[in-house]
Amino acid sequence: MALSLNLANRLIGRVYIWGQVRGQGALDLQMNEDLTVGEAILKAGGFADFANKTKVKLVRGSVDKKGEKQTFDLDMDEILEKGKIEKDVVLQPGDLIIVPSRLVNF
């Protein structure tokens, strides 16, 4: 019982990942952990076959000073495949990551 209480005290919230990833749903954010969008996608099993890696969207759970939700457009191909990790964004509780489908021409 003490173990589960200890684990609950270390959680600071959840982020949500939706779209073209192998495991959609909620991911727990741990205290003292700077989880980035790229790491969250990897935790969700990586991209699905039809993911548009260049148009990943992060919708910030909290509002900015103007009372609006912030959105970030991320090129995960650049971040994960080309190693430009300085362009990755650290997640906050309540954030939503949306991985869209790419158009497929047959």
Number of C-alpha atoms within 10 A of each C-alpha: 5 7 7 8 9 10 11 12 10 14 15 14 16 18 21 20 22 17 19 22 23 17 17 17 15 17 17 15 20 17 12 9 12 13 19 15 24 21 17 21 22 15 14 20 13 16 17 16 11 15 19 19 21 16 18 21 19 21 18 20 17 14 11 10 7 7 8 10 12 14 14 13 12 20 18 24 16 15 18 16 10 9 12 13 14 7 14 19 16 14 24 18 18 16 22 22 24 19 26 18 17 14 9 6 4 3
